[in-house]
Amino acid sequence: MLPPLPDPFLARMRDLLGSEYHAFWASLHQPPAQGLRVNTLKLTPQAFLARGPFALQPLPWLPEGFLLTDPTARPGKHPYHAAGCYYLQDPSAMLAAVLLDPQPGQAVLDVSAAPGGKATHLAARLRGQGVLVANEVVRGRARTLVENLERLGATAFLVTQEPVARLAQVWPGRFHRVLVDAPCSGEGMFRKSSSARAQWHPRMVEGNAARQERLLEAAAATVAPGGRLLYATCTFAPEENEAVVAHFLRTHPDFTLVTPPRLPGLDPGRPDWIPAPLARGLPLERCVRIWPHRSPGDGHFFALMQRDGVEPAPWLSSPPPSRLKAQTKHLLQTFWEDTLTIPIPPKGWVQYGDFLHYLPWDTDWWQPLRPWRAGWRVGQVRHGRFIPHHALALGLQAPRARRVLVFGAEDPRVLAYLRGETLHAPGNAGWVLIAVEDFPLGWGKRVGDVVKNHYPRSWRWL
């Protein structure tokens, strides 16, 4: 049972929305919309629809976005979810990657990326070319961010835990695309979050606006000439939306608001809701508002801005020379040739502690930062043995292994594997890739007729 909506919030929205207020109020008392975004790193939307696991309605904003129409569906407990075939996301949040429009080969920064909905979408749009820097200062949230990026098969990413001002010092003018998904008062969460309702207070709006201005200021310094900066919130408050954007544009004349694409369900910004001197002369109607009573989703605000100048060409990077000890290199080579059917990359191998990573770009460009995660974590060397990492399995585009157990989505052995149970399957000894249809789920190790389960304990289903 959700607590009641805050009275000061309702009074403000009544004044702002006028005749639309009752429809807005009613929408906040409806069940939240549940969106599903197909992960195009794994399969096309058409291929997913052909499998037909759920009743879906297309979203008007992007071909890979859908609205779940069956309230009894449990998409988070389907093997396709464990295999990273899709991400469950507020439909309005999916618009971020559409507006920012990253292109393969570009450098992209998400300055507050956890839990990873928008970051995984940006990674899918990059198609493994270029680099995604996903930043999150809170360690626990950074861990969730890494897990989601790995589950969806992203391999060309960095996860950092830095103040945005520090990123601006290291990477001034470095990124083709920058996303500022700003912490906010969370009014767009009121349909589904008890804590968002209980914690809301008018003073939150004022305090958030000041923090958002500082965050946007720091993030802007990382945008390359000709690059794009997207400011996003999940609140309706104009103090945190149009007013923050107006203040930024007043102090950064080298940025211009970009006219958004004409798509159903998008409403313009409201310059009339902020002080006239602040709004005067600025095209704030180019901002985008998504309302829960007028479109799918819980509500979002977006402002897409472009920096003056000519955008740099896509980033042409190459893997660094491998830096592995002879024994580690031998263990990796032996595992790779025995287990996988694809050639081992000759360069790009780096060891961090016990873990081996594959990097598609040299480490020099992020110095002196120490990323929390860099590139594709492939495995671990422990007690003289190589143990493949879960991310290696999920980053493979198809079951590219010599020993594979492939199960249908309804096969009870899939659920047994996801629960961490031992499987019985005779065959050649060694590491076995477990897959649901065409999609890897993780590793097992066969000894005799028994396949020991190596699905991560923290991911196992109850």
Backbone hydrogen bonds, N-H to C=O, Kabsch-Sander energy under -0.5 kcal/mol:
donor,donor_aa,acceptor,acceptor_aa,energy
10,L,6,P,-2.1
11,A,7,D,-2.6
12,R,8,P,-2.1
13,M,9,F,-2.5
14,R,10,L,-2.3
15,D,11,A,-1.8
16,L,12,R,-2.1
17,L,13,M,-2.8
18,G,14,R,-1.6
20,E,17,L,-2.1
21,Y,18,G,-1.7
24,F,20,E,-2.2
25,W,21,Y,-3.2
26,A,22,H,-2.3
27,S,23,A,-1.9
28,L,24,F,-1.4
29,H,26,A,-1.3
30,Q,27,S,-1.4
35,G,33,A,-0.6
36,L,66,F,-2.4
37,R,87,Y,-2.9
38,V,36,L,-0.6
38,V,64,E,-2.8
39,N,85,C,-2.8
40,T,38,V,-1.0
42,K,39,N,-2.0
43,L,39,N,-1.8
48,F,44,T,-2.1
49,L,45,P,-2.6
50,A,46,Q,-2.0
51,R,47,A,-0.9
51,R,48,F,-0.8
52,G,48,F,-1.1
56,L,54,F,-0.6
57,Q,67,L,-2.3
59,L,65,G,-2.2
65,G,62,L,-1.5
66,F,36,L,-1.9
67,L,57,Q,-2.9
68,L,34,Q,-2.9
69,T,55,A,-2.1
70,D,55,A,-0.6
73,A,70,D,-1.6
77,K,74,R,-1.9
78,H,75,P,-1.1
81,H,78,H,-1.5
82,A,78,H,-1.3
83,A,79,P,-1.8
84,G,81,H,-1.5
85,C,80,Y,-2.7
87,Y,37,R,-2.2
89,Q,35,G,-1.4
89,Q,87,Y,-0.6
93,A,90,D,-1.0
94,M,90,D,-0.9
94,M,91,P,-0.7
95,L,92,S,-1.2
96,A,93,A,-1.5
98,V,94,M,-0.8
99,L,95,L,-2.5
100,L,96,A,-2.6
101,D,97,A,-2.2
105,G,129,Q,-1.8
106,Q,103,Q,-2.1
108,V,106,Q,-0.5
108,V,131,V,-2.6
109,L,177,R,-2.3
110,D,133,V,-2.8
111,V,109,L,-0.6
111,V,179,L,-2.3
113,A,135,N,-2.9
116,G,113,A,-0.9
120,T,116,G,-2.8
121,H,117,G,-1.2
122,L,118,K,-2.4
123,A,119,A,-2.4
124,A,120,T,-2.0
125,R,121,H,-2.1
126,L,122,L,-1.7
127,R,123,A,-1.0
127,R,124,A,-0.5
128,G,123,A,-0.8
129,Q,126,L,-1.7
131,V,106,Q,-2.0
132,L,156,A,-1.5
133,V,108,V,-3.1
133,V,131,V,-0.5
134,A,132,L,-0.7
134,A,158,L,-3.2
135,N,110,D,-2.9
135,N,133,V,-0.6
136,E,160,T,-2.7
139,R,137,V,-0.6
142,A,138,V,-2.4
143,R,139,R,-2.0
144,T,140,G,-1.5
145,L,141,R,-2.3
146,V,142,A,-2.4
147,E,143,R,-2.2
148,N,144,T,-2.3
149,L,145,L,-2.3
150,E,146,V,-2.7
151,R,147,E,-2.6
152,L,148,N,-1.9
153,G,150,E,-1.7
154,A,149,L,-2.4
157,F,155,T,-1.0
158,L,132,L,-2.5
159,V,373,R,-2.7
160,T,134,A,-1.6
160,T,158,L,-0.5
166,R,163,P,-0.9
167,L,163,P,-1.5
168,A,164,V,-2.1
169,Q,165,A,-1.4
170,V,166,R,-1.8
171,W,167,L,-2.9
173,G,221,A,-2.8
174,R,171,W,-1.3
174,R,222,T,-0.6
175,F,222,T,-2.9
176,H,107,A,-1.6
177,R,107,A,-1.6
178,V,228,R,-2.0
179,L,109,L,-3.0
180,V,230,L,-3.2
181,D,179,L,-0.6
182,A,180,V,-1.4
182,A,232,A,-1.9
188,G,234,C,-3.2
189,M,186,G,-2.0
190,F,187,E,-1.5
192,K,189,M,-1.7
193,S,189,M,-2.0
194,S,192,K,-0.6
197,R,193,S,-1.4
198,A,194,S,-2.7
199,Q,195,S,-2.5
200,W,196,A,-0.9
204,M,201,H,-1.6
205,V,201,H,-0.9
206,E,202,P,-1.3
207,G,203,R,-2.5
208,N,204,M,-2.9
209,A,205,V,-2.1
210,A,206,E,-1.6
211,R,207,G,-1.9
212,Q,208,N,-3.0
213,E,209,A,-1.9
214,R,210,A,-1.5
215,L,211,R,-2.5
216,L,212,Q,-2.7
217,E,213,E,-2.0
218,A,214,R,-2.1
219,A,215,L,-2.5
220,A,216,L,-2.1
221,A,217,E,-0.8
221,A,218,A,-0.7
222,T,219,A,-1.7
223,V,220,A,-1.4
224,A,175,F,-3.0
226,G,307,R,-0.5
226,G,308,D,-0.9
227,G,224,A,-2.7
228,R,176,H,-2.3
229,L,305,M,-3.3
230,L,178,V,-2.8
231,Y,229,L,-0.6
231,Y,303,A,-2.6
232,A,180,V,-2.7
233,T,301,F,-1.8
240,E,237,A,-1.1
241,N,237,A,-0.7
243,A,238,P,-2.6
245,V,241,N,-2.3
246,A,242,E,-2.7
247,H,243,A,-2.3
248,F,244,V,-2.2
249,L,245,V,-2.7
250,R,246,A,-2.2
251,T,247,H,-1.4
252,H,248,F,-1.0
255,F,252,H,-1.9
256,T,306,Q,-2.1
258,V,304,L,-3.3
263,L,261,P,-1.0
266,L,263,L,-1.3
267,D,265,G,-0.5
267,D,289,R,-2.9
269,G,285,E,-0.7
269,G,287,C,-1.1
273,W,270,R,-1.8
274,I,271,P,-1.3
278,L,275,P,-0.8
279,A,275,P,-1.8
280,R,276,A,-2.2
282,L,279,A,-2.1
284,L,282,L,-2.0
286,R,283,P,-2.3
287,C,284,L,-1.8
288,V,302,F,-3.1
289,R,267,D,-3.4
290,I,300,H,-2.7
294,R,291,W,-1.3
295,S,291,W,-1.3
300,H,290,I,-1.3
301,F,233,T,-2.3
302,F,288,V,-2.5
303,A,231,Y,-2.2
305,M,229,L,-3.1
305,M,303,A,-0.6
306,Q,256,T,-2.6
307,R,227,G,-2.7
308,D,254,D,-2.7
311,E,309,G,-0.5
315,W,105,G,-3.2
316,L,314,P,-0.5
317,S,315,W,-0.9
323,R,349,W,-2.8
329,K,325,K,-2.9
330,H,326,A,-2.1
331,L,327,Q,-2.4
332,L,328,T,-2.6
333,Q,329,K,-2.6
334,T,330,H,-2.6
335,F,331,L,-2.4
336,W,332,L,-2.9
337,E,333,Q,-2.5
338,D,334,T,-1.9
339,T,335,F,-2.2
340,L,336,W,-2.4
341,T,400,R,-1.5
348,G,320,P,-2.5
350,V,357,H,-2.4
351,Q,323,R,-0.6
352,Y,355,F,-2.8
353,G,351,Q,-0.5
355,F,352,Y,-2.2
356,L,379,G,-2.9
357,H,350,V,-3.1
358,Y,376,W,-2.6
359,L,348,G,-2.8
359,L,357,H,-0.5
365,W,362,D,-0.6
366,W,363,T,-1.2
367,Q,364,D,-1.2
369,L,366,W,-2.0
372,W,159,V,-2.3
373,R,159,V,-1.5
375,G,157,F,-2.8
376,W,358,Y,-2.4
377,R,375,G,-0.7
378,V,356,L,-2.5
378,V,376,W,-0.7
379,G,356,L,-1.3
380,Q,387,I,-2.3
381,V,354,D,-2.7
382,R,380,Q,-0.6
382,R,385,R,-2.6
385,R,382,R,-1.3
387,I,380,Q,-3.0
387,I,385,R,-0.5
389,H,378,V,-2.6
392,L,389,H,-0.9
393,A,389,H,-1.1
394,L,390,H,-2.0
395,G,391,A,-1.6
396,L,392,L,-0.7
396,L,393,A,-1.0
400,R,398,A,-2.3
401,A,399,P,-1.0
402,R,339,T,-3.0
403,R,339,T,-0.5
404,V,402,R,-0.5
405,L,433,L,-2.5
406,V,404,V,-0.6
407,F,405,L,-0.5
407,F,435,A,-2.5
411,D,408,G,-1.4
414,V,411,D,-1.6
415,L,411,D,-0.9
416,A,412,P,-2.0
417,Y,413,R,-2.2
418,L,414,V,-2.4
419,R,415,L,-1.4
420,G,417,Y,-1.8
421,E,416,A,-2.6
423,L,451,V,-2.2
425,A,423,L,-0.6
425,A,449,D,-2.1
430,G,446,R,-1.8
432,V,444,G,-3.5
433,L,403,R,-2.7
434,I,432,V,-0.6
434,I,442,G,-2.8
435,A,405,L,-2.9
436,V,439,F,-2.6
437,E,407,F,-2.3
437,E,435,A,-0.7
439,F,436,V,-2.1
441,L,434,I,-3.5
442,G,434,I,-1.4
444,G,432,V,-2.4
445,K,452,K,-1.9
446,R,430,G,-2.9
447,V,450,V,-2.8
450,V,447,V,-1.8
451,V,423,L,-3.3
452,K,445,K,-3.0
452,K,450,V,-0.7
454,H,443,W,-1.8
459,W,456,P,-1.4
460,R,456,P,-0.7
460,R,457,R,-0.9
461,W,418,L,-2.6
